[in-house]
Amino acid sequence: MTNDLRPTTKTYKHLFFDLDHTLWDFDKNSEATLRQLYREYELDKRGIPDFDEMYKVYVVHNDRLWERYRNGFIKREELRWKRMWHMLLDFKVADTSLAHEISTAYLEILPTQTLLVPHAKELLDHCKGRYEMHLITNGFETTQRLKLQYSGIARYFTHLITSEKSNSMKPHRDIFDFALNISKAEAEHSIMIGDAIDIDILGAINAGWDTAYYNPHNVPHNRKPTYEVKHLEELMGIF
């Protein structure tokens, strides 16, 4: 871990943030959404007696399918409904229509959730007016814009760069080059802040950027980010 968090002598002009898990608390918001759907669809009466167990199963399938999506093996729509379908199948609920219904409802409710990662708002307030701030996300355009709107942080960012808009995806370099182009930034004056070491951080390193790895769970790794922090407020000592 990079422990020297004194203000950098390097002049950053553009801060590029990841959204999910870095600023917007995806895990808590997703869990709250699924908990609501568990009640509304009375899944306890359909063969899924325990929500916590269902949620664990969902996370496994969601992570696996997102990896397949990032690698180009499945399309967006397949990712969206099949994570629900596989989750239901694990409890022997073989109902494709229900999987589609839950998927649609999930995507409608999820972006209206408002929980942010601890100290995300304080960090954004600290940086506002001192840097141009942008987002680089593999999430879907409409969904991500709704998250920003409902959580009240849209006003902090100049550009939202999504995989849809850029026709690329972290960790591929194209999305980082697209971000520089659209924001009229230069790599030497830019830094990527994100929680995914092999997606946000490795991608930015390969594009020639500085990086700040937000690692709240102390995940071991062998990458070399410019900075590494466990809490977002530590970044205020850098910027």
VEXPA-123073 format. One record per residue: x negated, y negated, z negated of N, C-alpha, C in turn; residue number from 1. Coordinates in nm, 3 decimals. Last residue first. Layout:
<mizas>
MIZA_nc1_nc2_nc3_cac1_cac2_cac3_cc1_cc2_cc3_resi
MIZA_X_Y_Z_X_Y_Z_X_Y_Z_NUM
...
</mizas>
This chain:
<mizas>
MIZA_nc1_nc2_nc3_cac1_cac2_cac3_cc1_cc2_cc3_resi
MIZA_0.518_-1.545_0.289_0.568_-1.647_0.382_0.589_-1.781_0.311_239
MIZA_0.422_-1.405_0.067_0.350_-1.401_0.194_0.388_-1.519_0.281_238
MIZA_0.589_-1.420_-0.142_0.449_-1.451_-0.169_0.364_-1.451_-0.045_237
MIZA_0.820_-1.326_-0.041_0.813_-1.470_-0.063_0.671_-1.514_-0.098_236
MIZA_0.794_-1.056_-0.050_0.762_-1.121_0.076_0.756_-1.272_0.061_235
MIZA_0.896_-0.981_-0.293_0.751_-0.987_-0.281_0.709_-1.059_-0.152_234
MIZA_1.164_-0.952_-0.255_1.120_-1.080_-0.310_0.967_-1.094_-0.304_233
MIZA_1.195_-0.688_-0.167_1.196_-0.796_-0.069_1.143_-0.927_-0.125_232
MIZA_0.969_-0.445_-0.295_1.086_-0.531_-0.317_1.080_-0.649_-0.220_231
MIZA_0.745_-0.322_-0.202_0.852_-0.236_-0.254_0.981_-0.314_-0.271_230
MIZA_0.548_-0.383_0.091_0.611_-0.427_-0.034_0.718_-0.327_-0.074_229
MIZA_0.266_-0.443_0.285_0.361_-0.343_0.241_0.416_-0.385_0.105_228
MIZA_0.118_-0.584_0.580_0.163_-0.595_0.441_0.259_-0.480_0.411_227
MIZA_0.036_-0.465_0.815_-0.037_-0.581_0.764_-0.008_-0.602_0.616_226
MIZA_0.026_-0.104_0.809_0.095_-0.231_0.823_0.009_-0.345_0.769_225
MIZA_-0.090_0.161_0.912_-0.161_0.049_0.852_-0.087_-0.082_0.879_224
MIZA_0.013_0.500_0.827_0.009_0.382_0.914_-0.061_0.268_0.840_223
MIZA_0.060_0.725_0.683_-0.080_0.697_0.718_-0.092_0.582_0.818_222
MIZA_0.267_0.755_0.386_0.246_0.744_0.530_0.098_0.718_0.556_221
MIZA_0.531_0.805_0.145_0.390_0.816_0.186_0.376_0.811_0.338_220
MIZA_0.759_0.571_0.026_0.743_0.682_0.120_0.595_0.689_0.162_219
MIZA_0.869_0.409_-0.182_0.728_0.451_-0.181_0.705_0.574_-0.094_218
MIZA_1.114_0.304_-0.148_1.108_0.439_-0.206_0.965_0.494_-0.209_217
MIZA_1.089_0.059_-0.020_1.141_0.063_-0.157_1.128_0.198_-0.226_216
MIZA_0.911_-0.087_0.181_0.908_0.054_0.145_0.958_0.073_0.002_215
MIZA_0.872_-0.283_0.446_0.953_-0.278_0.324_0.974_-0.132_0.290_214
MIZA_0.592_-0.399_0.597_0.667_-0.275_0.574_0.739_-0.284_0.440_213
MIZA_0.525_-0.626_0.830_0.549_-0.618_0.685_0.643_-0.501_0.662_212
MIZA_0.278_-0.684_1.085_0.395_-0.616_1.032_0.403_-0.628_0.880_211
MIZA_0.170_-0.838_1.392_0.156_-0.813_1.250_0.286_-0.753_1.199_210
MIZA_0.167_-0.680_1.720_0.220_-0.772_1.619_0.165_-0.739_1.481_209
MIZA_0.119_-0.511_1.935_0.020_-0.612_1.902_0.064_-0.713_1.798_208
MIZA_0.278_-0.301_1.982_0.303_-0.419_2.066_0.208_-0.533_2.033_207
MIZA_0.204_-0.128_1.786_0.168_-0.093_1.923_0.191_-0.207_2.021_206
MIZA_0.327_-0.261_1.572_0.181_-0.248_1.577_0.136_-0.220_1.720_205
MIZA_0.597_-0.221_1.636_0.541_-0.356_1.637_0.389_-0.354_1.643_204
MIZA_0.615_0.060_1.607_0.650_-0.005_1.732_0.588_-0.143_1.744_203
MIZA_0.545_0.095_1.339_0.459_0.150_1.443_0.487_0.083_1.578_202
MIZA_0.770_-0.049_1.224_0.631_-0.086_1.200_0.538_-0.033_1.309_201
MIZA_1.018_0.060_1.318_0.992_-0.084_1.311_0.842_-0.114_1.313_200
MIZA_0.935_0.343_1.331_1.025_0.277_1.426_0.996_0.127_1.429_199
MIZA_0.790_0.449_1.129_0.761_0.497_1.264_0.851_0.434_1.371_198
MIZA_0.894_0.309_0.904_0.752_0.305_0.934_0.721_0.347_1.077_197
MIZA_1.148_0.102_0.846_1.122_0.231_0.912_0.980_0.232_0.966_196
MIZA_1.200_-0.150_0.751_1.191_-0.042_0.653_1.151_0.092_0.714_195
MIZA_1.040_-0.464_0.850_1.134_-0.354_0.860_1.104_-0.242_0.763_194
MIZA_0.939_-0.739_1.024_0.969_-0.694_0.888_1.073_-0.584_0.898_193
MIZA_0.686_-0.856_1.232_0.804_-0.771_1.222_0.819_-0.724_1.079_192
MIZA_0.574_-1.176_1.336_0.560_-1.063_1.245_0.693_-0.988_1.238_191
MIZA_0.384_-1.399_1.545_0.506_-1.327_1.512_0.475_-1.212_1.416_190
MIZA_0.172_-1.511_1.671_0.244_-1.596_1.575_0.373_-1.531_1.527_189
MIZA_0.084_-1.327_1.852_-0.008_-1.366_1.745_0.056_-1.457_1.641_188
MIZA_0.296_-1.309_2.036_0.272_-1.200_1.942_0.184_-1.243_1.825_187
MIZA_0.508_-1.593_2.066_0.383_-1.525_2.102_0.352_-1.423_1.994_186
MIZA_0.839_-1.671_2.191_0.739_-1.655_2.087_0.614_-1.589_2.144_185
MIZA_1.088_-1.702_2.312_0.976_-1.788_2.352_0.867_-1.790_2.244_184
MIZA_1.283_-1.523_2.275_1.264_-1.621_2.167_1.153_-1.721_2.197_183
MIZA_1.264_-1.364_2.497_1.390_-1.434_2.473_1.376_-1.542_2.366_182
MIZA_0.997_-1.266_2.474_1.041_-1.343_2.591_1.165_-1.426_2.560_181
MIZA_0.995_-1.123_2.236_0.905_-1.238_2.254_0.954_-1.327_2.366_180
MIZA_1.187_-0.926_2.301_1.211_-1.018_2.189_1.122_-1.141_2.200_179
MIZA_1.059_-0.788_2.505_1.185_-0.859_2.534_1.211_-0.963_2.426_178
MIZA_0.855_-0.675_2.357_0.821_-0.771_2.463_0.944_-0.854_2.500_177
MIZA_1.011_-0.508_2.200_0.931_-0.612_2.136_0.889_-0.718_2.237_176
MIZA_1.119_-0.338_2.388_1.211_-0.419_2.309_1.136_-0.532_2.237_175
MIZA_0.890_-0.211_2.497_0.973_-0.300_2.579_1.063_-0.390_2.497_174
MIZA_0.774_-0.030_2.319_0.719_-0.165_2.329_0.812_-0.262_2.402_173
MIZA_0.979_0.164_2.107_0.922_0.139_2.239_0.882_-0.008_2.253_172
MIZA_1.096_0.259_1.867_0.967_0.192_1.862_0.905_0.156_1.997_171
MIZA_1.350_0.031_1.962_1.234_0.056_1.875_1.216_0.207_1.861_170
MIZA_1.450_0.038_2.301_1.477_0.076_2.165_1.348_0.084_2.086_169
MIZA_1.619_-0.120_2.579_1.509_-0.045_2.519_1.543_-0.021_2.373_168
MIZA_1.787_-0.311_2.679_1.773_-0.184_2.752_1.650_-0.106_2.705_167
MIZA_1.845_-0.534_2.536_1.709_-0.523_2.590_1.689_-0.401_2.679_166
MIZA_2.110_-0.498_2.457_2.072_-0.620_2.529_1.938_-0.604_2.600_165
MIZA_2.098_-0.251_2.323_2.186_-0.270_2.438_2.142_-0.388_2.523_164
MIZA_1.927_-0.300_2.113_1.884_-0.204_2.215_1.970_-0.218_2.340_163
MIZA_1.921_-0.655_2.046_1.969_-0.519_2.027_1.915_-0.428_2.137_162
MIZA_1.842_-0.940_1.887_1.793_-0.855_1.996_1.833_-0.712_1.965_161
MIZA_1.965_-1.238_1.817_1.989_-1.099_1.781_1.949_-1.015_1.902_160
MIZA_1.813_-1.548_1.729_1.843_-1.445_1.830_1.867_-1.310_1.763_159
MIZA_1.825_-1.704_1.495_1.836_-1.766_1.628_1.877_-1.664_1.733_158
MIZA_1.980_-1.671_1.177_1.906_-1.614_1.289_1.933_-1.685_1.420_157
MIZA_2.139_-1.760_0.972_1.995_-1.764_0.952_1.916_-1.734_1.080_156
MIZA_2.406_-1.716_1.023_2.353_-1.851_1.042_2.201_-1.859_1.028_155
MIZA_2.471_-1.458_0.943_2.450_-1.486_1.086_2.379_-1.618_1.107_154
MIZA_2.536_-1.385_0.687_2.395_-1.418_0.714_2.368_-1.449_0.861_153
MIZA_2.784_-1.287_0.595_2.751_-1.428_0.580_2.608_-1.466_0.609_152
MIZA_2.893_-1.044_0.636_2.802_-1.055_0.523_2.751_-1.198_0.503_151
MIZA_3.044_-1.088_0.866_3.113_-1.056_0.741_3.022_-1.072_0.620_150
MIZA_2.837_-1.145_1.059_2.948_-1.238_1.033_3.009_-1.212_0.896_149
MIZA_2.674_-0.922_1.057_2.618_-1.053_1.026_2.727_-1.152_0.987_148
MIZA_2.859_-0.726_1.137_2.791_-0.715_1.008_2.736_-0.851_0.964_147
MIZA_2.920_-0.820_1.394_3.024_-0.819_1.290_2.961_-0.809_1.151_146
MIZA_2.679_-0.773_1.523_2.728_-0.911_1.510_2.836_-0.920_1.402_145
MIZA_2.670_-0.494_1.513_2.571_-0.572_1.439_2.616_-0.717_1.422_144
MIZA_2.887_-0.423_1.680_2.883_-0.382_1.540_2.788_-0.468_1.459_143
MIZA_2.807_-0.527_1.929_2.929_-0.576_1.863_2.927_-0.545_1.714_142
MIZA_2.551_-0.380_1.971_2.569_-0.526_1.975_2.689_-0.575_1.895_141
MIZA_2.428_-0.122_1.756_2.510_-0.163_1.869_2.548_-0.311_1.858_140
MIZA_2.080_-0.096_1.650_2.225_-0.085_1.635_2.298_-0.142_1.756_139
MIZA_1.818_-0.146_1.656_1.864_-0.039_1.745_2.016_-0.020_1.736_138
MIZA_1.713_-0.486_1.641_1.787_-0.374_1.586_1.822_-0.272_1.694_137
MIZA_1.570_-0.770_1.532_1.550_-0.665_1.632_1.611_-0.538_1.576_136
MIZA_1.644_-1.111_1.475_1.668_-0.971_1.439_1.635_-0.882_1.558_135
MIZA_1.471_-1.409_1.362_1.544_-1.329_1.461_1.563_-1.188_1.406_134
MIZA_1.386_-1.741_1.277_1.413_-1.604_1.235_1.503_-1.534_1.335_133
MIZA_1.132_-1.974_1.263_1.241_-1.925_1.346_1.262_-1.779_1.307_132
MIZA_1.059_-2.117_0.940_1.030_-2.026_1.051_1.154_-2.013_1.139_131
MIZA_1.161_-2.303_0.774_1.016_-2.295_0.782_0.970_-2.207_0.898_130
MIZA_1.433_-2.276_0.778_1.378_-2.408_0.803_1.227_-2.410_0.815_129
MIZA_1.423_-2.004_0.554_1.505_-2.089_0.642_1.442_-2.228_0.654_128
MIZA_1.291_-1.864_0.358_1.226_-1.877_0.489_1.299_-1.975_0.582_127
MIZA_1.462_-1.869_0.138_1.323_-1.911_0.122_1.258_-1.943_0.257_126
MIZA_1.690_-1.751_0.243_1.694_-1.892_0.200_1.552_-1.949_0.190_125
MIZA_1.589_-1.491_0.278_1.632_-1.569_0.394_1.639_-1.718_0.361_124
MIZA_1.544_-1.421_0.010_1.433_-1.424_0.105_1.469_-1.509_0.226_123
MIZA_1.803_-1.428_-0.094_1.701_-1.519_-0.148_1.582_-1.531_-0.052_122
MIZA_1.921_-1.220_0.055_1.969_-1.358_0.070_1.866_-1.458_0.020_121
MIZA_1.776_-0.997_-0.042_1.775_-1.032_0.101_1.814_-1.178_0.121_120
MIZA_1.788_-0.912_-0.304_1.702_-1.026_-0.275_1.693_-1.060_-0.126_119
MIZA_1.900_-0.587_-0.220_1.862_-0.682_-0.325_1.759_-0.785_-0.277_118
MIZA_2.084_-0.581_0.086_1.974_-0.526_0.008_1.936_-0.629_-0.100_117
MIZA_2.437_-0.653_0.071_2.303_-0.676_0.122_2.202_-0.607_0.031_116
MIZA_2.767_-0.566_0.153_2.656_-0.550_0.059_2.521_-0.569_0.129_115
MIZA_2.999_-0.580_0.308_2.919_-0.702_0.288_2.798_-0.687_0.197_114
MIZA_3.190_-0.442_0.581_3.132_-0.430_0.447_3.023_-0.538_0.431_113
MIZA_3.260_-0.448_0.840_3.325_-0.548_0.754_3.273_-0.541_0.610_112
MIZA_3.142_-0.237_0.971_3.080_-0.369_0.984_3.146_-0.479_0.902_111
MIZA_3.322_-0.015_0.883_3.182_-0.029_0.841_3.129_-0.172_0.854_110
MIZA_3.574_-0.016_1.013_3.561_-0.061_0.873_3.417_-0.095_0.837_109
MIZA_3.537_0.075_1.273_3.616_-0.047_1.250_3.589_-0.104_1.111_108
MIZA_3.395_0.305_1.246_3.332_0.196_1.320_3.409_0.065_1.306_107
MIZA_3.585_0.460_1.107_3.456_0.429_1.046_3.393_0.307_1.113_106
MIZA_3.785_0.492_1.300_3.813_0.417_1.177_3.683_0.373_1.109_105
MIZA_3.646_0.650_1.489_3.702_0.519_1.526_3.726_0.432_1.403_104
MIZA_3.586_0.877_1.331_3.481_0.799_1.394_3.529_0.659_1.429_103
MIZA_3.840_0.972_1.268_3.753_0.923_1.160_3.641_0.837_1.217_102
MIZA_3.922_1.045_1.529_3.997_0.948_1.448_3.910_0.887_1.340_101
MIZA_3.735_1.241_1.601_3.745_1.117_1.679_3.818_1.009_1.600_100
MIZA_3.794_1.433_1.405_3.659_1.376_1.413_3.660_1.244_1.490_99
MIZA_4.056_1.496_1.474_4.029_1.431_1.346_3.891_1.366_1.347_98
MIZA_4.010_1.625_1.717_4.090_1.503_1.713_4.065_1.425_1.585_97
MIZA_3.866_1.852_1.636_3.801_1.750_1.719_3.877_1.619_1.716_96
MIZA_3.833_2.041_1.379_3.939_1.953_1.429_3.874_1.837_1.504_95
MIZA_3.759_2.260_1.177_3.733_2.254_1.322_3.843_2.172_1.389_94
MIZA_3.618_2.274_0.895_3.731_2.196_0.946_3.704_2.172_1.094_93
MIZA_3.408_2.388_0.757_3.500_2.476_0.831_3.630_2.404_0.870_92
MIZA_3.229_2.212_0.674_3.329_2.251_0.573_3.440_2.335_0.637_91
MIZA_3.089_2.169_0.899_3.015_2.226_0.787_3.108_2.269_0.673_90
MIZA_3.274_2.035_1.055_3.249_2.176_1.082_3.175_2.244_0.967_89
MIZA_3.251_1.772_0.959_3.372_1.848_0.932_3.349_1.998_0.950_88
MIZA_2.994_1.711_1.061_3.022_1.702_0.918_3.143_1.786_0.882_87
MIZA_3.035_1.737_1.334_2.944_1.830_1.266_2.967_1.829_1.116_86
MIZA_3.214_1.518_1.364_3.254_1.654_1.403_3.166_1.757_1.331_85
MIZA_3.062_1.299_1.293_3.181_1.333_1.214_3.223_1.478_1.240_84
MIZA_2.872_1.309_1.491_2.826_1.313_1.351_2.942_1.347_1.259_83
MIZA_3.026_1.282_1.721_2.973_1.414_1.687_2.916_1.421_1.546_82
MIZA_3.093_1.015_1.756_3.196_1.108_1.709_3.139_1.242_1.664_81
MIZA_2.844_0.881_1.808_2.945_0.825_1.719_3.045_0.929_1.668_80
MIZA_2.696_1.030_1.996_2.645_1.008_1.861_2.758_0.973_1.766_79
MIZA_2.863_0.994_2.218_2.843_1.128_2.162_2.790_1.120_2.019_78
MIZA_2.836_0.725_2.268_2.967_0.776_2.227_2.955_0.915_2.165_77
MIZA_2.556_0.710_2.342_2.611_0.641_2.225_2.742_0.701_2.177_76
MIZA_2.415_1.029_2.442_2.466_0.895_2.465_2.530_0.840_2.338_75
MIZA_2.105_1.209_2.383_2.250_1.196_2.379_2.289_1.050_2.403_74
MIZA_1.833_1.180_2.427_1.894_1.311_2.452_2.047_1.307_2.450_73
MIZA_1.674_0.958_2.368_1.742_0.965_2.498_1.812_1.096_2.529_72
MIZA_1.571_0.913_2.124_1.486_0.985_2.219_1.552_1.009_2.353_71
MIZA_1.782_0.798_1.992_1.663_0.717_2.017_1.572_0.780_2.121_70
MIZA_1.949_1.029_1.976_1.990_0.913_2.055_1.869_0.825_2.090_69
MIZA_1.805_1.190_1.802_1.830_1.237_1.938_1.870_1.122_2.030_68
MIZA_1.821_1.027_1.577_1.690_1.059_1.635_1.705_1.107_1.778_67
MIZA_2.096_1.032_1.535_2.031_0.905_1.568_1.894_0.930_1.629_66
MIZA_2.125_1.299_1.464_2.181_1.254_1.591_2.124_1.118_1.632_65
MIZA_1.996_1.303_1.212_1.951_1.391_1.320_2.000_1.342_1.456_64
MIZA_2.144_1.118_1.064_2.002_1.096_1.088_1.952_1.178_1.206_63
MIZA_2.397_1.246_1.068_2.380_1.112_1.124_2.234_1.086_1.157_62
MIZA_2.350_1.486_0.932_2.388_1.488_1.073_2.368_1.352_1.140_61
MIZA_2.277_1.383_0.676_2.188_1.475_0.750_2.220_1.473_0.898_60
MIZA_2.505_1.236_0.609_2.375_1.168_0.623_2.279_1.255_0.704_59
MIZA_2.702_1.438_0.584_2.712_1.334_0.688_2.576_1.269_0.714_58
MIZA_2.615_1.572_0.356_2.618_1.642_0.485_2.623_1.542_0.600_57
MIZA_2.656_1.372_0.165_2.522_1.427_0.187_2.512_1.496_0.323_56
MIZA_2.935_1.346_0.183_2.849_1.235_0.221_2.706_1.282_0.248_55
MIZA_3.024_1.591_0.083_3.054_1.554_0.221_2.960_1.444_0.269_54
MIZA_2.942_1.567_-0.181_2.884_1.673_-0.097_2.906_1.640_0.051_53
MIZA_3.103_1.355_-0.261_2.958_1.342_-0.266_2.888_1.446_-0.179_52
MIZA_3.367_1.458_-0.237_3.318_1.352_-0.149_3.167_1.346_-0.146_51
MIZA_3.487_1.783_-0.231_3.399_1.692_-0.303_3.342_1.586_-0.209_50
MIZA_3.649_1.951_-0.078_3.690_1.920_-0.215_3.608_1.811_-0.283_49
MIZA_3.780_1.984_0.208_3.655_1.919_0.165_3.679_1.869_0.023_48
MIZA_4.021_2.078_0.300_3.912_2.174_0.282_3.779_2.114_0.243_47
MIZA_4.217_1.897_0.306_4.186_1.960_0.434_4.067_2.055_0.423_46
MIZA_4.243_1.761_0.075_4.350_1.858_0.106_4.325_1.933_0.236_45
MIZA_4.033_1.589_0.088_4.031_1.690_-0.019_4.136_1.797_0.003_44
MIZA_4.104_1.412_0.279_4.017_1.521_0.320_4.002_1.627_0.212_43
MIZA_4.290_1.201_0.325_4.315_1.308_0.228_4.233_1.432_0.263_42
MIZA_4.238_0.978_0.464_4.267_1.097_0.544_4.290_1.221_0.457_41
MIZA_4.186_0.804_0.251_4.296_0.775_0.345_4.335_0.897_0.427_40
MIZA_3.962_0.919_0.118_4.091_0.902_0.050_4.204_0.889_0.151_39
MIZA_3.772_0.911_0.320_3.797_1.037_0.250_3.933_1.033_0.180_38
MIZA_3.764_0.641_0.374_3.824_0.731_0.473_3.854_0.867_0.412_37
MIZA_3.632_0.548_0.144_3.766_0.499_0.176_3.837_0.594_0.273_36
MIZA_3.391_0.681_0.177_3.471_0.709_0.059_3.617_0.664_0.082_35
MIZA_3.297_0.560_0.409_3.335_0.701_0.413_3.418_0.740_0.292_34
MIZA_3.246_0.301_0.304_3.338_0.322_0.416_3.387_0.466_0.421_33
MIZA_3.055_0.350_0.106_3.184_0.290_0.069_3.288_0.312_0.178_32
MIZA_2.846_0.451_0.266_2.908_0.535_0.165_3.045_0.481_0.124_31
MIZA_2.786_0.223_0.416_2.834_0.344_0.483_2.905_0.436_0.384_30
MIZA_2.695_0.054_0.215_2.811_0.016_0.295_2.871_0.135_0.367_29
MIZA_2.473_0.193_0.117_2.585_0.164_0.028_2.711_0.127_0.106_28
MIZA_2.315_0.208_0.357_2.352_0.327_0.279_2.475_0.301_0.192_27
MIZA_2.276_-0.057_0.449_2.350_0.041_0.528_2.399_0.157_0.443_26
MIZA_2.264_-0.355_0.352_2.250_-0.227_0.281_2.334_-0.119_0.347_25
MIZA_2.071_-0.562_0.547_2.209_-0.516_0.525_2.202_-0.375_0.469_24
MIZA_1.786_-0.564_0.549_1.864_-0.676_0.495_2.005_-0.633_0.456_23
MIZA_1.709_-0.293_0.583_1.611_-0.396_0.549_1.678_-0.518_0.487_22
MIZA_1.926_-0.135_0.647_1.833_-0.086_0.544_1.729_-0.190_0.501_21
MIZA_1.961_-0.309_0.950_2.008_-0.199_0.864_1.896_-0.146_0.775_20
MIZA_1.766_-0.505_1.070_1.888_-0.537_0.996_1.926_-0.426_0.899_19
MIZA_1.430_-0.635_1.095_1.526_-0.527_1.116_1.650_-0.560_1.035_18
MIZA_1.324_-0.961_1.189_1.370_-0.867_1.088_1.445_-0.752_1.152_17
MIZA_1.066_-1.167_1.268_1.161_-1.074_1.328_1.196_-0.968_1.225_16
MIZA_0.970_-1.497_1.255_0.990_-1.376_1.175_1.097_-1.292_1.241_15
MIZA_0.743_-1.716_1.399_0.865_-1.637_1.422_0.863_-1.514_1.332_14
MIZA_0.510_-1.827_1.318_0.616_-1.918_1.359_0.750_-1.846_1.371_13
MIZA_0.230_-1.796_1.108_0.347_-1.735_1.170_0.449_-1.843_1.204_12
MIZA_-0.096_-1.826_1.092_0.019_-1.913_1.113_0.130_-1.837_1.185_11
MIZA_-0.284_-1.681_0.829_-0.236_-1.676_0.966_-0.109_-1.759_0.980_10
MIZA_-0.329_-1.669_0.570_-0.392_-1.781_0.638_-0.351_-1.784_0.785_9
MIZA_-0.051_-1.583_0.358_-0.144_-1.554_0.466_-0.206_-1.681_0.523_8
MIZA_-0.031_-1.590_0.007_0.014_-1.647_0.135_-0.093_-1.627_0.242_7
MIZA_-0.102_-1.265_-0.135_-0.120_-1.409_-0.133_-0.075_-1.464_0.002_6
MIZA_-0.082_-0.996_-0.173_0.034_-1.064_-0.119_0.021_-1.216_-0.130_5
MIZA_-0.249_-0.719_-0.165_-0.281_-0.860_-0.161_-0.169_-0.936_-0.093_4
MIZA_-0.169_-0.456_-0.133_-0.136_-0.522_-0.258_-0.164_-0.671_-0.258_3
MIZA_-0.046_-0.226_0.077_-0.118_-0.352_0.080_-0.077_-0.433_-0.042_2
MIZA_-0.084_0.119_0.000_0.000_0.000_0.000_-0.088_-0.124_0.000_1
</mizas>
